[in-house]
Amino acid sequence: MHKRRKYLFFLTRGLYIGWTLLLLSVLAIIIERTYTYAKYIAIQEAKTSVNKDLAYRTWVASHGGVYVPVDQRTQPNQYLAHIKDRDFTALGKEYTLMNPAYTLSQMMHDYTKLYGIKTHITSKKLLNPENKPDEWETLALNKIERSRRQYYELSEIGDKEYMRLMNPLITKKSCLKCHATQGYKVGDIRGGVSVAIPMKPLYKDALKSSLLVAALFFIIWLAGIAIIHYFIKKTYKYIDEQEEMYEQYIYGLVSIVEKRDTYTAGHSTRVAEYAELIAKNMEFSEEEIHILHRAGMLHDIGKIAIPDSVFLKPSKLTQEEYKLIQEHVIMSYEILNKISLFDDIKEIVRDHHEHYDGSGYPRGLRGDETPILAQILTLADSFDAMTTDRIYKGRKSVQEALDEIERLSGKQFNPEIVQVAIQALKDITIEDIHHQKPQNLLERERFSYFYKDSLTGLYNETSLAKDIHLIQNYKHVIWISLKGFHNFNKTKGWNAGDELLIEIARTLQQTFTKESMLYRFYGDNFLIFTNDEKEIQTLRERLDNNFNDKEIIIDFKQNSKKITTDLNIGSLRDVLQKLF
């Protein structure tokens, strides 16, 4: 994967994770504050309840207590027996005094039954043992004695959670009527009003609010993810378009290189396919295989800078020319290095001519100093070179090429890769077209420096030497030699001799179709490969009609033997000796 794609991959994950964590954090804060607010509501309810109780108690105390009819629920308070006028009878009914604590106790009991809010008057010095503090209330009484302020906290009653609050009861003058006997003075803390607000209903409301908020946040999260996905997709599309544009540009350059000669055409594609096949058998990842395939397609891009006089040369290169060819890997690297898209393949391309024993170029790397993908590409490149016809060397069969690769194991190639390649490439089918012969008019003209006779435009002896193996594809071979041409040059001049050769060549070109092959050799000799007997007859007639008065004799010979493989024709001399 390209560097930008990797960056975008991690950026995408980062955005997804960041967006998710951001919303989760905000949601957690909101939920935490929702539950905190539930506690705040509980505290406020507790304070309101206490204030209500105190207001009621103050009112009762301000009237010195209240008298109510005695009934089953409200009996005379035994703890107020010391008050002389605690009870009286009027209109046939018995009445008893209810002090603030007594009235508040009954009201708290009713309030608890109605609303579930537990309220309780308690003290460390009790008039009524029923008002005995529980464990939490004892702790709270100790705290309010010191602070003289309300104390509250979450606490459990049984297995349920409550917000519990203790409000101090401060002794006032009106309180001494009932509590002077306990030793209290005005201003003393003589107990407290305890309130317990059940948290379950408040937590239930908080949960509902939290679920609604969570649902809203989930929608916001989905919207955010969709927006991120949209822009990331657009960015990927942009990168894909950029990559496609760059790769089309580079592959266009590769196409230019491959159109320079028939051998190079398809070479990059074959090398990429061979390398990919080896990498798959070595169980490389899909990403690595894709990188290797791209490297194979572009490994010879630097050859675009090699002059035709070297690049298209059909014979063996000189030492200087070979050094120039070697420069193509550096040129390839420099071309790819200018485009960040190819950062993942540029070193593979640069090092694909390194050898395992350090004898390669351009850096003389040894063993695993060469990237493993470049080592695979080295073998694939060599395999294709071995199985492709060259002018100066015929191609090997697949098995011969693999045998050669095995012999070079540990020298030119990594032994581990060799073993895999032998199995991966053994069933490869090589097409017959892999040779360096020009296939069209454009190629013929570009190869004219090497193959064309500069005077007549026919193919020269160099071309004939490389095409000699194609003679078996033709039924007829015509050998034309000009007798007396040397004397013609002496008497008529060299220019006249050149014009005569050009005229004969033009006659040959006008007579034979493109399927026939026309050559000039030894200066005044011509050779024609053809399958058309009518064209041969036409040529005879034209030569007789056009060149009888040229003071030369045209020696016209046609092969007397059928062209078969057992003739072992491998050179021009073989053609002349074995067919005529």
N, C-alpha and C positions, 0 to 999 in steps of 0.2 A: 504494500500500500504506500502510496506517495506520502511525503511528509505533510503536505497540506491536508490530505485525507485523514491522516493520523491525528493531526491537530484538531480537525473538525470533529473527528470521532470522540476525542476526549472532551472537547468543548461541549458537544451535544450532551454527553453523559454528565458533565459538570453543570450545565444549565438545568437538565432534568432534576439532578440531585439537589442543586442549589435552590431551585424553585420549590421543590417538595419540602426541603428542610425549612425554607423561609416560611411557607404557609403553615407547616407543622408547628414551628416555633411560635408564630403569631396565634395560631389556634390554641396551643398549649397555654399561652399567656392569657388569652381570652377566657378559656375554660377555668384556669386557675383563679382568675379574677371573678368569674361567675360564682365559683364556690366560696371565694373570699367574701363576695357580696352577700351570699346566703348567710354567712356567719355574721356579717355586719347587720343584716336584717334581724337575725336572731338576737343580737345584742340590743338593737333598738327596741325590739318587742319586749325584751326583758326589762329594759329601763322604763319603757312605757307602762308595763305592768306594775313595776315597783312604784313609779310615780302615782299611778292610780291608787295603789294600796295605801301609800303614804298620805295622799290627799284625803282618802276616805278615813284613814286612821286619825288624821289631824282634825277632821270635822267631828268625829266621835269624841276625841279627847277634849276638843274645845267646849263640848257640852257636858263634860264630866261623865261621859258614858251615856247609854240610852237604856230606857226600861222597856222591856218587851214582855208579852204574856208568856207565862210558863207553859210549855207543852212538852211532848215526848222528846222532841229534838233539842229544845232549849230548856235545860234544867238550870236551877240556881248554881252559880259557879262556886264550888267549894273553896276555890283558892282566893275568893273575895269575901270569905266569911268574916274577916276582920273589919269589914266596912259595916257600920251600924245600920244604915238604911239601905242595905243591899236588896231587901225584898219588901213589898207592901201589897195590900189588897185594896182594890177599888172597883166599885160597881159589880161586885161579886166575882171579880177575876183576880188571880194572883199574878203579880208582876215581879220580875227580877232584873237586877242591873247587869247589863253587858258592857264591860269595859272595852277599850279599843282592840285589845288583843283577842278577846272573845268574839267580837263581831267580825273582825278581820279573818279570824280562823275559819268561821262558818262561810264567809264570802269566798275565801280561797278554795275551800272544799268544793263549793258549787262551780266556781270558775274552772277548776281542774276537770270536773266532769263534763262541762260544756265544751271546752276548747283544748283540753289535753295539756295545758300549761300548768306545771306543778308550782305552787307557791306555798311558802311555809314561813311562819315566824318562829325564830329560834333564839336561844341564848345559852350562855355558859352557866348563868344563874337562873334556874327555872322556877316559875310559879307552878306551871303545869307540866308534869313529866312527859305528856304527849308531845310537847314541843322540843323534845330532845334532839340535838343536831346529829346528822349522820357524819360519816368520816370526812366527806368533802366539806360539809358545812363547818365542822370543827376547825379544819384548816383555814377556811375562809374567814371565820370569826377571829382567829388569831391574826390574820393579815389585816383585816379592817381595824382591829384594835390599835395596830401600830400606825397604819397609814391614814385612818379615819376617812377613807375613800372607798368607792365601790371596787369590788374585785370580781372578775369573771374569767371563765375559761371553758373549753370543751371538756366534758367529762361524761362518763357512762353511768347510767342508772340501770342496773340489770345488764342486759345486753344491747341497750339502745343508747344512742349518743344524744346528748343534750348540750345546749349552751346554758351554763349555770352562772348565775349572778347573785352576789351577796351585797345588799345595801345596808350600811350601818344605821341602827336606830339610836338617835342621840336623845338623851333624857332631857325633857322639857319640864317646866313647872307643873303643867297639867298632868304629867305622867306620875308625879310623886304621890297622887291620891292612892294609886295601886301599888307603886313600886318603892315607896320610901322605906318600907319595912325591909327591903332587900339591901338597903345601904347605898342606893344610888343617889347621886346629887345631880343638879342641873348641869348638863354638858357631858356627862359620862356616856360612854358607849355601853349600852345595856343589852345588846344583841343585834340581830339583823333580820331583814326580810330576804328570804331565799326564793329565787325564781329559777325554774328549769324549763327552757324552751325546747321542745322536741325538734331535732334537725332533719328527721326523715322527710317531712313534707317539703321543707325548704330545699333539701338535696334533690328531691324529686323534681321540683320546679327548675333547679339548676341543671339537672340532667336533660330536661326537655329543651331548655334554652341552648345547652351545649350541643345537643343533637341537631337542632335547627341551624346553629352556627356552623357545625361540622358539615352539614349538607350544603350550606351555602359555600363554604370553603372548598368542598369537593368540586362543586360546579366551577368555582373560580380556578381551582387547580387544573381541571380538565381544559378549561379555556386557555389557561397559560401554556399547558402542554401542547395544545393544538396550535397555538401561535408559534411556540418554539419549533414545533415539528414543521410548520409551514415555512418558516424562514430558513430552517436548516435544510429542508428539502430544496428550497430555492437556491441556497448556497451550494448544495451538492450539484444541482443542475448546472449552476454557473461553472463550477469546477469541472464537471463532466464536459461542458461545452468548450471550456478552455483546453482541457486535455485533448478532446477530440480535434479541436482546431490545431493545436500544436502537433499532435500525432499525425494528423493528415498532412500537415506541412512537412514534418520529418519523413513520413512514409512517402510523400511526394518526392523528396530528395532521394530516398532509397530507390524509388521507381526510376528516377533519372539515372542513378548509378547502374541499376540493373538493365536498363535499356542500352547501356554502352556496349554490352556484348552478350551473346546468347548464354554463355557459361554463367555469368553473374545473374542473369534473369532466373529467378526462382531459388537462387542459392540461399538467400537470407531466410526465405520461407521454409526451405527444407532444413536448414540448420536449426531454426526455431522449433520445428516439429520434432527433430531428432533429440534436441536438448530436453524438450518437454517430456518426451517419452521416457528418457533416462531418469529424469527427476521424479516422474510419477512412480517408476519402479523402485526408486530410492526412498519413496514415501515422504517426499517434501510436502509442505503445506500448499494449499491452493494459491495463497498469496505469493509464496516463493516461486511456484511454477509460473504464475502470471508474470512475475518480474523477469524470470529467465526467458520466457517467450518474447517479451518486449526487447530484452537485450539481444536475443538472437536475430530479431527483425532489424535491429539497428546496428549490429556489431561492425558492419563494413561501411557505415555512413561516411567515414573519413576518406574513402576512396574517391569521393567526388572531387577531391583536390588533386588527385594523381593525374598527371598528363596522359593523354591518349597514347602517346608514343611509348609509354611504359606500361600503362594499364592494359592496352589492347595488344601488346606485343605477343605474337603467336609462338615465338621461340623462347628458349631459356633466357632468363634475365642475367645481365652482368652484375657484378658485385655492387656497383654503384646504384644500379636500378633496383636491386633487391633491397638495399638500405632505404631507398626512397619509398618502396612499397611498405616497408616496415613502419614508416612514419604514419601510416593511415590510422593506427590505433591511437596515437597521440592526437591526431586531427579529429578522430571520432570523439575522443574524450573532451576536447576543447569545444566542439560543436554542442555536445550534450550538456556540458558544464555551464553553458550560458542560459540554460532553461531549467528552472527548478523542478519542473515536471519530471525530469529525467535523473534526478539526484539518486534514485534507487538503482539505476542501471549503469551509470557512467563508469564506475570502477570495474564492473563486470566486463563492459565493452573494452576498456583500456587493457585489462589483464588477460584477454582471451587467447593471447599468443604466448603466455608464460608456460614454461615446461616444469614438470614435477621435479626434475633434477637441477633446475636453475639455469638451463641453457636457453631459455626462451627470451623474449623481448616484450616490452621495452625496458623493464626494470630488473630482469634476471631473478625473479622471485623463485624461492625453492619451497617445495612441499606445501604445507598448509598456510604459508605466507600469502598464497594466492587464494582469493575467496572461492569457496567450494562451488558456487554457481558458475564462476568464471572457468573453473577446471572442467565442469561438465560441458560448457560451451566450447572449450578447446577441443575436446574429443569429438563433439558433434560437428564442428567446423572441419576437422581433419577427415572425419568419415565421409562427409559430402565431397571434399576435395578428392579423396581416393576413388570414389565411385562416380566421378564425372570425367568425361573425356577432355583431354587437353591436346593441343597441337603437338606438343613435344612428348607427351606421355599418354598412353591409353588408360582407360579407367579400369579399376579392379572390380571383380564381382563382390557381392556383399560378404561372402565368406572369406575371400582373399583380404578384403579390407579389415575385417574383424581379426583375422590371423595376424595381420600387420600391427594392428592396435595392440593385440596381446603381446607381441614381441617387444613393443615399445612401453609396456607396463613397467612403471617404476622409473622410466626415463622421461619420456614425453608426457605420460599420462599417469594419473592417480590410480594405483592398483585396485582400490575399492570401486572406483567408477568404472574401470575396465571390466571387471567381473559382471557388474550390473548391465553395462552397455552390450556385452556379448549376448546376453539373453534378450535384452530389450530390442535390439536392432537386427536380430538374426532373420526375422521374417519380413524385413523391409523389401518392398518391390521397387526397383530402380527403373525409371522411365528411360526409353531409348534416346530421348532427345537431348540428353545432357552432354552437349559438346560445344565447341567454341566457333563453329562455323556460322557466318552471317546468314540470317534467316529472311531478311527483307532488303528492299532497295536502300533504305536508310542505313542499315547496318553494313551493307556492302560498300556504300560510299564512305562510311566512317572507317572501315577497314582497308580502304583503297591504298592507304600508305603502305600497308604490308602486302596486300593481296593483288592489287591491280597493276597491270602493266601501264606505266605512265604514258606511253606513246599511243597504244591502240585501245586502251580501256578494257581489254580482256583480262582474265585472271592470269597471274604470273606463275613462275615455277614454285614459289613459296606456297601459293594457294594449291597448286597441283600436288605438292608433296603432302599437304594435310588432307586433301580430298581423295587420295589414291585408294583408300579403303572403301570409298563409295562406288568404285568402278563396277562392283558386282551388282549394283542396282540398274545397270544399263546393258542393253543388248548389243549395242554397236559402239565401237571406238574408231574414229577417223583420225588418221595421221597425215597431215599435209606438210610437205617440205618444199622449199623454193630452190630449185636447182639453178645455178648460175647467178644467184643473188649477189654474190661478192663482186662479180664482174659488172653487174648492173650498177652497183654503187660506184664503181670506178669510172664507168663511162657516163652515167647519168648524174652522178653526184649523190651525196648523202641525203639531201632534201628529197630528191625524187624517190630514193629508196624508202624513206620514211613515209612518203605519200602512198607508195605502193602497199606497204604493210598496213597502213590505216585503211586503205580501200578494201583490201582482202578481209580485214577484221570487220569492217562495216557490212560486207557481203555475208559473212558468217552470222552476224547479229540479226540481219534482216531475214535470214533463212530459217534460223532455229528459234524455237519457243523458249520461254524462261525455264522450262524443265530441263533443257539441255545445258551442258557445262562447256564453256569455251575457254581454251588456254593458249597462251603463246609461250614458247620456250626456245632456248638456244638461238634466240635472235630471229631466225627465219623459219621456224617450225611452229605448227599449230596442232592442237589436239582437241577433239570434240567427243564428249560423251553424250549419246542420244539413244532414244528408243523408237524414233520415227523414221521409217525407211523412205517415206515420201520426201521428207526434208533432205535426206541424203541425196536422192535423185535430183531434187531441185538445186542443191548445191553444185552437183556435177555440171548441170546445164549452165548455171550462172558463171562458174569458173571458166568453162569452155568459151562462153560468149564474150566475157569481159576481159580476159587476160591472155588471149592467144597472141596478141601483138605487143606484149610487154618485154620481149627479149629474155624471158625466163621460162623455165619449165616447171609447171606445178605437178609435183609428184603426189598423187592421191592414193592413199592406202586405207583399206578397211580391214578390221581384224578378221583373221582367217579361222580363229579358234573361238569356241563358245567360252564365255567368261564364267569360270567356276571357282569354288574356294580352293580346290586342290592345286590350282596354278600358283597359289601363294604369292600373289602380286603385292609387293610392299613398297615399290619405288617406281620412278619414271623409267629407269633402266629395265625393270621387270616388264613394264608395259610394252616397251619397244622390242624387247627380245622374245617375250613369250607369246605375244598376240600377233606379231607381224612376221 
